[in-house]
């Protein structure tokens, strides 16, 4: 996951335009967002340019300007919602000063998505001059509008732009009507089950607060009690607690509760989510000095003395001892509190403390786990992501209470190391899924990766296998998929290095890891363009799959928003087809794509760090993306939706509940009901469709995405098979593309299932919908 992409998106380099059809955001540039015009961003294709939010304009007091001394092909740009199959007029006013071109055009407006749509270009020196053109939108419902300087080449000088307009003037002649043509006799390679994979990372509330059941933050006291970043506060005065380093239980320091006779002193953490009548279990490690104790550990759900339950520990020793905890909440609250207090004449040291719902499953949240079982993803990638490039996998071994807390190396917050390799393998076994482990090829060394493979897959008589057996698992984990690094092409990645050096490092990792276990399948870091091409040229003999990543943002226009996902899937596939044609290193090899991060990524963080909410329109995009993976089933071996829980996840959790996002509903639907043998499927109009046979070829499944706000009656032609009936239909739809589910309201958007009549020559699909049909074949 790219930190650069995240920062660019959320510092305003992406500013979504208004969804009002034809409305150019801030058309006269009078509305400021800091030092740039609201709704506009900058873009460079070549050369250089200086972007200016000018204090002058044709109308009002502002405009935008671009200048270049050495030559630039750059633009101020925005996105405008339009109606498909319509005619629009694009106009603006431009002023120029000594604009010269060599191979470019000059100062003009153009549309990025509809080539070639451009106004006339101005060169030389001109006072404010209107430029305009008309265009047809074709099947687009949004366009990228550029105030362009240069244009298919470079320009020098300076230009100002103001009063930009996009106005609808009529209907396009003879627009294509929606239509689906299926040739069931023309089949592709079977769809790999691994395209329904998932990715989890130590980031935000994906694992801690999402999958893992621990309710306490910073349970190992990485931050000092009372520190602004610590969730723990002192009880009985600021001097009640000090942090001691000598003899610390785990990490750098341990809280020491000072004695105060009969007045309780200690530590407390609030903000806990409790349900009435639900039981909670945990443990606490304590040590005493002198006449320490007794100690009371209380779960509190109100302000009254009776609104708590307490475990009393009368005797303490000089050494740390573990005491189990058990409570039953007497009321529901989102602001419960755990309090550890002591009275007496001796100090009390607190090692670690833990609290989980008693229905946790091997440390996992029961509600999240139930949804994950419904999702039924066949593979999970772990532990990152950017996180892996600074992660020492050995930190996650041994007694969880003794594992060191660390600052998350790539993201915010503390890494507790409660969820390590053993917990990940247990997670995968609970879900009957394959583990896919990424090793640290960022700051990590080859020797560490070799030991990690041996720890996971080595026999119990190997050095690392013996260590694994000592940690409770004599039998090897038999991990098949191993990723060498994450996004090493990016300067945001810890350990990033030039491509020339990285191809050597990758090959060293691959050779050493395969010596430990020749049966493993290795996934190399890829990124379409020079990086993937070079990796495939120089490392093809040292990989089985190559990784690709993409994320899409919000975009005006329902169809345009949806199509971003399949467009990116297709873009990557087409690049890899070219590599296969052109690279001698790939002759005789079948290195397929592991799309091990893909998703939408935009909007506010409602569910913690990067915890963005998803809407009905995003579910449509994920369905269309799956369709495109199926179309290229000969290339896509794996796809891992990123990330599963909370962090841009298809499942969202609160403190006490969990729910599927619309994206999760779609992934679950296709995983359980879509066929596995793709067939030729062609569409016209705005619908997106894909068909596939069931494994026994007795049923034809058809997925249809309707990215419009109209019910559509879509003509259907099926060749090579005769459909019977009735069949089954699953549908997710709604009149509002921005509708969403939430843990507090998990069923606003649902998959509706019913029976269909005979399917003949027409399909009716609801507005803003994903529809999946399973039709028997005669």
VEXKELUM-713022 format. One record per residue: z, x, y of N, C-alpha, C in turn. Coordinates in steps of 0.2 Angstrom, whole numbers, plus 5000, padded with zeros to 4 digits. Atoms other than C-alpha are relative to their C-alpha. Layout:
<atoms>
ZXYZXYZXY
...
</atoms>
This chain:
<atoms>
500050044994500050005000500050045006
500249964995499450075016500549995006
499550014994500850105030499550005006
500450004994499450135042499749935001
500350075000498649965038500549955003
499450044998500349885040500150015008
499949994993500649965057499549985005
500550024996498949935064500049925001
500050085000499049745059500549975004
499450034997500749715066500250035007
499949984993500649815082499449975005
500450034996499249705088499350025000
500749985001497649785083499649954997
500350065002497249625074500349945004
499850064996497349475086499549944998
500450065003496749315077499849965006
500350054995495649205088500249934999
499850075001495949025091499549974995
500450045005495348905077499649945003
500450054997494648785090499250025000
500749985001492748785086499750025006
500349984994491748885098500450035006
499649984995493248935108500150085000
499949935000493149115113500750015003
499349994998494949175115500050045007
499949974994495349225133499350025003
500749984999493449225138499950035007
500149964994493749285156500550065001
499549945000495149415151500549995005
499450004995496449345163500750004996
499350005004497849335149500150074997
499849945003498649495146500550004995
499549995005499549555131500250085000
499949934999500349715137499450035004
500649974997498949835142499349984997
500750025003497549745133499949925001
500150084999496749565135500249974993
499850035006497549445123499449974996
500550035005496449395108499550054999
500649955001495349555109500350064997
499949945003495349715100499550055001
500649955000494349885100499850024994
500349985007493149945087499650065002
500449945000492250115085499550004994
500549985005490650145075499850075000
500349934999490150315082500150025007
499949974993490350435096500749995002
499450024997491750405108500049965006
500050054994492250285122500749995002
499450024997493550245134500149935001
499950074999494250065134500449995005
499650014994494849995150500149925001
499950074998495649825154500050005007
500249994993494949825171500449955005
499650044995495849765187499549975005
500550034996494249685193499649954995
500450045004493049545187499549965004
500550044996491549435191500449935002
499650064998492749285191500850024999
499349985001494649305192500150075002
499949934998495449475193500050054995
500049965006495149545176499350004997
500650005004493749605165500150064995
499949945004493549735151499450055001
500549954998492549895153500050054994
500149945004491950035142499650055003
500449954997491350205147500050064995
500149945004490750365138499650055004
500449944997490250535144499650034995
500449975005489650605128499649964995
500450055004488950445120500549964995
499650045004489750305111499749944997
500250075003489450155099500649964999
499450035001490950055102500049935003
500050074998491549875107500749985001
499550055000492849755113499849954996
500250055005492849625099500549954999
499650055002493549465094499749954995
500250045006493349325081500049935003
500150064997492649155086499949954994
500150055004492748995075499449965002
500650044999491048905073499949954994
500150055005490348765063499450034996
500549985004489248815048499349965002
500750035000487348775049499949965007
500150034993487348745068499750065004
500449954995486448825083500550005006
499549994994487548905097499650045005
500349954995487148995113500650055002
499549954999488049155116499850035007
500249974993488149215135500650045002
499549964996489149335146499750035006
500249964994489049435162500250074999
499949925001488849625162499850035006
500149964994488949745176499950084997
500149945003488349925172500050065006
500049954995488450095181499750064996
500349945003487250235176500050004992
500050015007487050175158499450034997
500549965003485950295148500050004992
500050005007485350285130499550054997
500549965003484550405118499749964994
500250045005484450315102500449934999
499750064999485550165107499749955004
500350054996485250005116500249995007
499750004993486450005131500649955000
499450055000487749865136499749934998
500250065002487549705127500549964996
499650045005488349565116499649994994
500350025006488049545098500549974995
499650025006488749465082500050044994
500049955005489349575069499849974993
500150035007489249455054499349975000
500750035000487449385059499550055003
500449954997486249525060499349974999
499949974994485149535070500149945006
499950044994485949425084500350045005
499849964995486049515100499749975007
500350014993485749485119499650065002
500349944997484649595129500550055002
499649944998485349765133499950025007
500149984993485649825151500150085000
499949934999485450005155499950025008
500049994993485450095172500649975004
499450034996486550025186499849935002
500150074999486649835188500649965002
499450044998487749715197500149944995
499950055005488449565187499349964998
500650035003487049505176500149964994
499850045006487049355164499550024995
500449995005486449395147500149944995
499850055005486249265133499450004994
500450015006485449225116500249934996
499850065004485449075104500050034993
500049985007485849095085500249944996
499850055006486048995069500650034996
499449975003487749015061499950014992
500150005007487048995043500649974997
499550035004488448975031500750035003
499449984997489749055042500449955004
499650044996491248965050500450045005
499849964994491749115061499650065000
500449944998490949265069500450055004
499749944996491449435075499550015006
500449994994490849445093500250065004
499949934997490649615101499750005007
500249984994490549665119499850074999
500249945004489549815113499750055005
500349944996489149985121499750054996
500449965004487850085113499649964995
500450055004487249975099499550044995
500549975005486450055083499850075003
500149944997486550215092500550015006
499549994995487450295107499849995007
500250014993487550265126500550045004
499549974995488350355141500049955006
499950044994488950285157500649955000
499450055000490050125160499749935001
500250075000489949945158500649955000
499550054999491049795163499749934996
500250065003491049625153500549955002
499650054998491649455159499749934998
500250075001491549265156499549994994
500350005006491049265138500049934997
500150075002490449095131499750004993
500450025006489949025114500049935000
500050085000489348845115499549974995
500450035005488648735102499549965003
500550044997486948665106499649954995
500450055005486348575090500150024993
500049995007486148565071499550054998
500549965003485248695061499549964996
500550045004483648625053500150014993
500050005008483748585034500550054997
499549965003485448665030500049994993
500050015008485648695011500649964999
499550045003486648575002500450034995
499649975006488148614990499649994994
500350015006487448644973500350054995
499849965005488048724957499550004994
500549995006486848794943500350044995
499749965005487648854927499550014994
500449985006486648944913500550024995
499549985005487848944899499750044995
500349955005486649044888500050075002
500049934997486749194900500850025001
499349985000488449274897500150075002
499849934998489349424904500550034995
499549975004490549544896500749965000
499350045000492249454891500450035006
499549994995493449444905500650034998
499449975002494849564903500649965002
499450044998496549484903500450045005
499749964995497149624914499849995007
500150024993496349554929500549955003
499450044998497849434930500650045001
499449965000499049584932500349995007
499550004994500449604945500250075002
499849944998501149744955500749995003
499350014997503049764960500150075002
499949934996503649904972500749995002
499450004997505349954978499950005008
500250024993505049874995500349945002
499750064998505949745004500449964995
499650055005506549594993499649994994
500450015006505249624979500450004994
499649995005506449694967500749985001
499350014998508149694975500049935005
500050064996508449514981499449954998
500550055002506949444972500050004992
500050005007506849504954500750014997
499349975002508549594952500549955003
499550064999510049474952500650035004
499449984996511249584962500049975007
499950044994511949484976500350055006
499749964995512749624986499550065003
500349944997511949744998500450065000
499649945000512349924998500650014996
499450015004513549904984500250074998
499849945002513650094982500250045007
499849974993514050125001499750065002
500449944997512650235006500250005008
499750004993513150185024500749995000
499350004999514850205030500249925002
499750074999515950035030500150005008
499950024993515849965048499450035004
500649974997514250065052499549945002
500450054998512949955061499549984995
500550025005511749965046500449984994
499650015006513149935033500149925000
499850075000513349755027500849994999
499350005001515249795024500450015006
499650004994516549765037500750014998
499349995002518349825037500449945001
499550064999519749695035500750035002
499449984998521349725044500050065005
500149954994520749835059499550054998
500549955001519449965062500350064996
499749945003520650105055500249984993
499850015006520850015039499650044994
500449975005519450105030499750075003
500349944998518850285031499550024994
500449985005517450365021500250084998
499849935002517950525011499450034995
500549975004516750645003500250044994
499749975006517850744992500249954994
499950045005517850664975499749935000
500350064999516650534980499749974993
500250035007516250414965499250014999
500749995000514350414969499750005007
500349994993513250464983500450055004
499749954995513950564998500749985002
499350024998515550465001500249944997
499750065004516750334995500549975005
499550034996517750205005500750014998
499350005002519650235006500349955005
499650054996520750095011500750025001
499449974998522250155021500649944998
499550055001523950075016500349975006
499750034994524849955028500649954997
499450045002526349885018499849944997
500150075003526249695016499349975003
500550034997524749675027499350024996
500649995004523049655017499550045004
500649964997521749785022499550024995
500549995005520149815014499350005003
500750004998518249785015499749934998
500350065002517149625015499350005002
500750014999515349575014499949935000
500150074999514749405020499349994999
500750025001513049315019499849994993
500250015007513149275000499849934999
500250075001512249124994500349984993
499650025006513349024982499849924999
500150075002513048854973500749984997
499350045002514548734969499950004992
499950005007515148754951499650054996
500449955004514048904947500550065000
499549945001514949054940499650075001
500249934998514749234945500450054997
499749955003515149394937499950075003
500149934997515349574942500550054997
499649945002516349734941500250045007
499849964995517249844953500450074997
499749935002517750034951500550015006
499549984996519450074959500450064998
499549955001520650214961500550005005
499550014996522350224968500450075002
499649944998523450354977500749985001
499350024999525350344976500149934998
499850075002526050174976499549955002
500650054998524350084978500049944996
500150075004524049904974500649965002
500550025004524049774970499349995005
500750014997522149744974499849934999
500250065001521449574977499250005001
500750014999519549544974499849925001
500150074999519049374981499349985002
500650034998517549264982500249945004
499850054995517649154997499449955002
500550054998516648995001500249965006
499850044994517648925016500550045004
499549974996518948965029500749984998
499350025003520448875020500250054995
499749955005521648975009499849984993
500250025006521148864995499250014998
500750005001519248894997499850074998
500149945003519249054987500350014993
499749995006519549124970500150085000
499749935000520449294967500150034993
499949965005520449424954500550055002
499449954998522149524955500050064996
499949945004522249704949500650035002
499349984998524049754949500150084999
499949935000523949934943499450045000
500549964999522850074948500250074998
499949935002522650254942499750055005
500349954995522150414951499350014998
500750005001520550414942499749935000
500350074999519250274944500049964993
500050045006519350134932499649935002
500450064999518149984930500449934998
499750065001518749804931499549955000
500450054999517749654927500249945004
499950054995517549514939499749934998
500350075002517249324936500349955005
499850054995517249184948499649934999
500450065000516649004950500149975007
500050024993516148944967500249925001
499750074999517048784973499549965005
500450034995515648744986499450045001
500749974998513848784991500050035007
500149974994513548905005499550055000
500449944999512349035012500450055003
499649954997513849125020500650014996
499449985004514949165005500250075002
499749934999516049325006500350024994
499649965005516649454994500550045004
499449974996518349525000500450044995
499649965004519249674993500550035004
499549994996520949695000500650034996
499449975004522549794995500650005005
499449994996524349795000500450064996
499649955003525649924996500050065004
499949944996526050105001499550064998
500549955002524650194993499349985002
500750014998522850214998499649984993
500450025006521450134987499350025002
500749985000519750204984499549964996
500550055003518250094980499450044998
500649965003516850174969499449965002
500650054999515550034967500349934999
499950075002515549844966499449974999
500650045002514349724959500249934999
499950075001514149534959499349974999
500650035002512849434950500149934998
499950065003512549254945500150014992
499949995007513249234927499449994995
500650025004511549164921499550065000
500549954999510649334925499850024993
500349985006509549394911499950085000
500049925000509849584908499950025007
500049984993510149594927499549975004
500550044996508649484932500249935002
499950074997508749324942499749954995
500350045004508549184930499549955003
500550044997507549074942499450035001
500649964999506349214947499750014993
500349995007506149254928499749944997
500350065003505749074923499350005003
500650014997504349074936499550064998
500449955003503749244930499749994993
500250025006503649184913499449955000
500650054999502549034919499450045002
500649964998501449164928499650034995
500349975006501149254912499650065001
500449944998500449414920500050054994
500049955006499849534906500250075001
499949934998500249694915500450005007
499749994994501449754929500050075002
500049944998501149904939500750025004
499449994997502749994945500150085000
499650034995503650074955499750005007
500450004993502350094969499350024999
499850014994501450094980500350075004
499849944996501950214994500750034998
499349985002503750214987499950064995
500049955005503150324972499950075002
500149934998502650474982500650035002
499349974998504450504987500549994995
499550025005505250444971500150054994
499949965006506150544958500349954994
499950055005506150444942500750014996
499449995004507650524935500649975004
499450044996508750444949500149934997
499950075003508550284939500250004993
499850005007509250344923500850004999
499349995001511050334916500449945002
499550054997512550224921499749985007
500350024993511850114935500550015005
499549994995513550134944500050075002
500049934998513350324944499350025003
500649984997511550324950500050015007
499949994993511350394967499649955005
500350044995510950284982499650055004
500549964996509450354992499749955006
500450044995508550305008499349994997
500750015003506950225003499550055004
500449954997505750365006499449985004
500650034996504250255012500149945004
499950064997504950095018500850005003
499450004998506550035026500549994995
499550025005508250005018500250064995
499749965005509150085004499849994993
500250005007508550124986500750014996
499450005004510050074975499950044993
500149975007509250154959500349964994
499750045006509950004949499449984996
500650025004508149964943499650064999
500449945002507450114934499549994995
500550015005506350144920500249954994
499750045005507450064907500049925002
500050074998507649904917499349985001
500750025000505749904920499749984993
500250015007505449914902500349934997
499650065002506749774899499649945003
500450054996505849674912499349984997
500750015003504149694904500149974993
499950035007504849644886500249935001
499850074999505649494893499449955002
500650034998503949444900499550014995
500649985005502949504885499450025004
500549974996501949604897499950084999
500149935001501249784897500250035006
499849964994502049914908499450055002
500549964997500950014920500450045005
499549964996501950164927499650055004
500349954996501350264942500450065001
499649944999501950444943499950035007
499949974993502350544959499550065000
500449944999500850654963499950015008
500049984992501250654982500550065001
499549954999502850754984500250034993
499849985006503050764965499650054997
500449945003502550904953499849984993
500250025006501650904937500550004995
499550005005503150954927500449945000
499750075000504050794932499749954997
500450055003502650684927500050014993
500049995007502550774910500649984997
499450025003504350744907500149925000
499950074999504250564913499649974994
500450025006502850534900500450014993
499649995007503850614886500649965000
499550055000505350514891499949934998
500250075001504450354890499750004993
500450015007503350394874500250054995
499949955005504050544866500549984994
499650015005504850544849500850025002
499349994999506750544848500250084999
499849935001506750734843499750045005
500249974994505850784859500550015005
499549994996506850854873500249935005
499950064996506550694884500149944996
499850065004506550574870500750004997
499349995002508250644865500449975006
499650024994508850604883499949925000
500150085000508050424881500549974995
499650025005508950404865500749995002
499350004997510550454873500249955005
500050054995510250324886499949934997
500050075004510150184872499449984997
500750025003508350184867499750054996
500349955004507950284852499250004999
500750015001506250204850499650015006
500449994994504850264862499849935003
500250064997504350134875499249994999
500750015001502450164871499749975006
500450024994501850144889499350035000
500749985001499950144888499750025007
500349994993499450134907500450055004
499749964995499850274919499650025006
500349984993499350294937500250075002
499849944997499250464944499949995008
499950014993499850434962499849945003
500150064996499550304975499750025007
500349994993498350304990500050075003
499949934998498350494991499550025005
500549994994496850475003500249995007
499750024993497950415017500550055003
499649954997498850525029500749965001
499450035000500250395028500450014994
499849995007500550445010500450075000
499749945001501950565007499750054995
500449955004501150725000499350005001
500750004999499450685007499750075001
500349944999498250825006499249995000
500850015000496350855008499749994993
500350025006495250784995499850064995
500249945004494650964989500650024996
499449985003496451004985500349954995
499850055004496850834978499749994993
500350005007495550834964500250054996
499749955005496250994957500749974998
499350035002498050914958499949954995
500050055005497450764949499850024993
500249985007496550854935500650044997
499449975003498150964933500549954997
499550065002499250804931499749974994
500350035006497950724919500050044994
500049965006497750874907500750014998
499349995003499650904906500349934997
499850075002500050714904499749994993
500450025006498750694890500250054994
499849965005499450844881500749974997
499450035003501150754879499849944996
500250065003500250594874499349985001
500750014999498350594871499849925000
500250075000498350404869500149965006
499950044993498850354887499349995003
500650014996497550284898500250015008
499849984993497550364916499649975005
500350044994497150274932500050055006
500049954994496550394946500049965007
500050034993496750354965499350005002
500650014997495150284972500049975007
500150034993494550224989499250005001
500750005000492750164990499750045006
500249954995491750295000500050074997
500049935002491850485000500550014995
499449985004493550484991499849984993
500150025006493050374976499450044997
500649965002491350464975500250074997
499849935002492150634974500450004994
499650015006493450584962499649994994
500450025006492150514950499650064999
500449945001491150674952500450064997
499749945002492450804950500649984995
499450025005493850704939499849954995
500250055005492750594928500350014993
499849985006493350684913500850004999
499350005000495150664918500349935002
499750074999495350474920499649954995
500350065004495050314911499849945004
500250054995495050194926500150035007
499949984994494950214944500349945005
499750054996496050124957499649995006
500250024993495450024972500549955003
499650044996496449934985499749965006
500250034994496049804998500549955002
499650054998497049685009499649965006
500350044995496349545020500549975005
499550034995497049475036499849925001
500250064998496949305044499450005004
500650004996495349245051499849935001
500250074999494749085060499549984996
500550035004493748965050500250004993
499850015007494248905033499650044995
500449975005492748965024500050085001
500049934998492749135033500650034997
499449985002494549155029500050014992
500050005008494249115010499650064998
500549965003492749225008500150075001
499849934999493549385014500250034993
499849985007494249404996499550024996
500549995004492749384986499550055003
500449954996491749484999500250074998
499849935001492849634996500050024993
500149995007492849614977499350024999
500749995001490949614978499850075003
500149944997490949764990500250064996
499749945005491949874978499550004994
500450005006490949824963499350035002
500749974998489249864972500050075001
500049934999489850034977500150034993
499949975007490350074959499449994996
500750005003488650014953499650055002
500449954998487850134964500350074998
499749945003489050274958499750014993
500250005007488550234940499250025000
500849985000486650254945499950075002
500149944997486850404955500450074998
499649955002488250514948499950034993
500149985007487750624933500750014996
499350005003489650644930500249944996
499950065004489650464924499649984995
500550015005488250474912500450004993
499650005006488950414895500749985001
499350024999490550364903500149925002
499950074998491250184906500750005004
499450004996492550214920500049945004
500050064996493050044926500550005005
499550004994494049984941500649964998
499450035000495849944942500249985007
499950024994496049844957500749985001
499350015001497849874957500449995006
499750034995498249814974499549955004
500550044996497349664982500449935002
499650064997497949514993499849995007
499950014993498049435010500650045002
499449974997499249525021500049985008
500050024993499649445038500649955002
499550044998500949345048500750025000
499349974999502749355051500450014994
499649985006504049425039500549944999
499550055001504949265034500550014994
499649985006505649335017500150075000
499849935000506249505022499450045002
500549954998505249665025499349984996
500750025002503349615023500049944996
499950075004503949445016499649955004
500450054996502449355023499949934996
500150075003502149165019499349994999
500750025002500549105011499949935000
500250074999499648945014499549984995
500550035004498448825005499450045000
500649964999496948925012500050064997
500049945004497549085004500049994993
500150025007497649004987499349994999
500750005001495848964989499650065000
500349935000495449144993500150044994
499849975006496349204978499649984994
500450035005495349084967499350035001
500649974999493749144975499950074998
500049935002494249324972500050014993
500049995007494549294954499349984997
500750015002492849214952499550065001
500449944999492049374959500250054995
499849955005493049484947499749984994
500350025006492349374933499350015000
500849994999490549394940499950074998
500149935001490849584938500550024994
499649995005491749574922499950074996
500249935003490849734916500350065004
499749944996491749834930500749995001
499350014998493449754933500449994993
499550005006494649804919500649975002
499350024998496249764929500049995007
499950024993496749684945500849985000
499350015000498549684950500249975007
499850044993499049554964500650045002
499549964997500149644976500449955006
499549985006501649614976500349934998
499950065003502349484965500549955003
499550044998503949424973500250025007
499849994993504349404992499550055004
500449954996503449564998499249984999
500750025001501649485001499949974993
499950025007502149394985499849934998
500250075002501549244975500649964998
499450045001503349194972500550025006
499549994994504649174986500749984998
499350025002506549174984500449995006
499550004995507949124995500650034996
499449975004509749174990500149964994
499850045005509849034978499549964996
500550035003508148974973499350045001
500649975001506349024969499449955000
500550055000504648944971499350045000
500749985000502748974968499749995007
500550004995501649014983499449964998
500750025002499948934983499650054996
500449945004499249104977500350004993
499749995006500449104963499849944995
500250065004499948924957499350014998
500749985002498148984957500050054994
500049955005498549134947500249984993
499750045007499549034934499549964997
500550055003498148904933499550044996
500649975003496749024929500250044994
499849965005497749134918500149954994
499950045005498148984907499449964998
500550055001496648874908499250035001
500749984999495048974913499850044994
500349975005493849034900500050085000
499949935001493649214894499350035000
500649975001491749234892499649975006
500450024993490849224910499349984998
500750025001489249134911499650005007
500450004994487849144925500249945004
499850054996488449034939499750015007
500349994993487449014956500249945004
499850064995487948904971499650015006
500250004993487248854987500549965004
499650044996488048785002500750045001
499349964998489948835006500450004993
499550005006490648794988499950074997
500049945004491148944978500249984993
499950035007491048914959499950064995
500149955006491149014942500249964994
499950035007491048954924500150054995
499949955005491549034908500249964993
499950035007491648984889500750024998
499449985004493248974880499950044995
500249955005493449104867499649974994
500450035006492848984853499449965002
500650034997491448924864499949924998
500150075001491848744861500249965007
499850034993492448714880499750055005
500349964994491548764896500549995006
499650014995492748794910499750025007
500449994994492148784928500650005006
499650004995493148834943499649995007
500450024994492648764960500550015006
499650004993493348814978499649965005
500350044994492948694992500350025006
499749974994493248795008499849965006
500150054995492948635019500549955001
499550054999493948495026499749934998
500350065002492748365018500050004992
500150015007492648295001499350014999
500749985001491048354993499849974993
500350025006489948274980499550054998
500449945001489148434972499649994994
500450015006487648414961500150064996
499949955005487848504945499450004995
500549995005486548574934500250054994
499849955005487048654917499450014995
500549985005485748744906500450034994
499749965006486048814889500649974996
499550045003487348684884500049935002
500050084999487648494883500749985001
499350024999489248444891500249934997
499750065003490348314882500549975005
499550034995491748214889500549964995
499749984994493048174893500350075000
499749945000493848334899500650005004
499450004996495348394909499850045006
500149974993495448434927500750025003
499449984996496748534937499850015007
500350004993496648524956500650025005
499549984994497648604971499649985006
500450024994497148524987500549975005
499650034994497748455004499550005006
500350014994497148405021500150055005
499849954995498048545030499950074996
500149935003497448725026500650045001
499449964999499148785033500649974996
499450035004500248685021500250064995
499749945004501448795011500649974996
499350015004502848794998500550045002
499449964998504548865001500549994995
499550015005506048884990500449945001
499750064998506848744999499649944999
500550055001505348634996499450024996
500549965004504448704981499449964998
500650045003503248554977499649975006
500550034995502348524994499350004997
500649995003500848594985500150014993
499950005007500648564967499350004997
500650015004499348574953500049944997
500050065003498848404949499550004994
500450005006498148374931499949934998
500250065003497248234924499450004996
500650005004495848184913499449985004
500650014997494048174918499649954996
500550035004492648054913499550054998
500649965002490948114906499850045007
500349954995490348264917499249994999
500750015000488548224921499650055005
500449954995487548294936500350005006
499750004993488848284950500750014999
499349995000490548344953500349985007
499650024993491748274967500650045000
499449964999492948394974500349995006
499650024994494348364986499950055006
500049954994494448445004500550054998
499649945000495148615005500450014993
499850015007495348624986499850064995
500249965006495348734970500049954994
500150045006494748634955499850044994
500249965007494648694937499949944995
500250055005493748584924500050044993
500149985007493848614905499749944997
500450055003492448514897499850024993
500349985006492048504879499350005000
500850005000490248544874499849974993
500250045006489348434861499650054996
</atoms>
